[in-house]
């Protein structure tokens, strides 16, 4: 076991703060609206890492749908899974409307 004297004395430099997450574009905005159970509590945008886990995909697989400078694209099979997840959301309140396949038409690949 390694003991760090700075940690013990409380003199270790403060850890870098995590950069606040922001929207990665129109597809991320749609996912944020459609999946309130997947929102970051601090940042209020869809947590793409949690979405990747729910879709049984790699994180890179989800992030590549929203690469900067490229059109946002999602495979049709994944759209169906996202719509199913959206219908099963517990948060969102009375005004929440689950996403439909039609909401994703512009993002289908």
Residue pairs with C-beta under 8 A, 6 or more apart in sequence:
4 12
6 12
20 42
20 43
21 40
21 43
21 45
22 43
22 45
23 29
23 32
23 45
24 48
24 66
24 68
25 66
25 68
25 72
26 72
26 106
26 107
27 65
27 66
27 72
27 74
27 107
28 45
28 46
28 48
28 66
30 99
30 103
30 104
30 107
31 38
31 46
31 48
31 51
31 82
32 39
32 44
32 45
32 46
33 99
34 82
34 86
34 89
34 98
34 99
34 103
35 46
35 51
35 82
35 85
35 86
35 89
35 99
36 89
36 91
36 92
36 96
37 89
37 90
37 91
37 92
38 46
38 47
38 50
38 51
38 54
38 85
39 45
39 46
39 47
39 91
40 46
40 47
48 59
48 62
48 63
48 66
49 59
49 62
51 62
51 82
52 58
52 59
52 61
52 62
54 85
55 62
55 78
55 81
55 82
55 85
57 78
65 72
65 73
65 74
65 107
66 72
72 107
73 107
73 108
73 109
74 82
74 104
74 107
74 108
74 109
75 108
75 109
76 108
76 109
79 101
79 104
79 107
79 108
80 101
82 99
82 104
83 98
83 99
83 100
83 101
83 104
86 98
86 99
87 98
89 96
89 98
